[in-house]
Amino acid sequence: MSETPVVTDVPDASRYEARVDGEVAGVAEYIRTPELIAFVHTEVDPKFEGRGIGGALVRTSLDAARADGLKVLPTCPFYAGWIGKHPEYQDLVYASQSHVTD
């Protein structure tokens, strides 16, 4: 039995899936536009928790966003926390260019 998750994008389902031995171990749901990808929910099957599934989902999806030239909106708390701990990915985070003035 392999412990290394295989992470793939499943665009028809708007999510990344992490599989271990063919079984879905975790998912990261997203909303994608031509310029931006918002990660809205991440879930790891309890029997796979503590095995790096969530981290593999985030790293793979952020690497893909970078390769596609997309900014990232981490609305999912897991994504936001993970990016906060990995400064090499903080340049991907979308920052609004609008400013409110009085």
BELHURA-V190113 format. One record per pair of residues at least 6 apart in sequence whose C-alpha atoms are under 7 Angstrom apart, sorted by sequence separation. I is the first residue (numbers start at 1). J is the second residue. If there is no record, write none. Layout:
<<I	J> <I	J>>
//
This chain:
<<9	15> <10	16> <18	24> <19	25> <31	37> <32	38> <65	71> <74	80> <83	89> <9	16> <10	17> <17	24> <18	25> <30	37> <31	38> <83	90> <8	16> <9	17> <18	26> <30	38> <31	39> <7	16> <8	17> <17	26> <18	27> <30	39> <44	53> <7	17> <8	18> <17	27> <29	39> <30	40> <44	54> <7	18> <16	27> <17	28> <28	39> <29	40> <6	18> <7	19> <15	27> <16	28> <29	41> <5	18> <6	19> <15	28> <16	29> <28	41> <29	42> <5	19> <6	20> <15	29> <28	42> <5	20> <14	29> <15	30> <27	42> <28	43> <4	20> <14	30> <27	43> <3	20> <14	31> <26	43> <27	44> <2	20> <26	44> <2	21> <25	44> <26	45> <1	21> <25	45> <72	92> <73	93> <58	79> <71	92> <72	93> <73	94> <71	93> <72	94> <25	48> <71	94> <26	53> <26	54> <28	57> <37	70> <36	70> <37	71> <38	72> <39	73> <40	74> <42	76> <18	53> <35	70> <36	71> <37	72> <38	73> <39	74> <40	75> <41	76> <35	71> <36	72> <37	73> <38	74> <39	75> <40	76> <42	78> <38	75> <39	76> <18	57> <16	57> <5	53> <7	57> <7	60>>
//
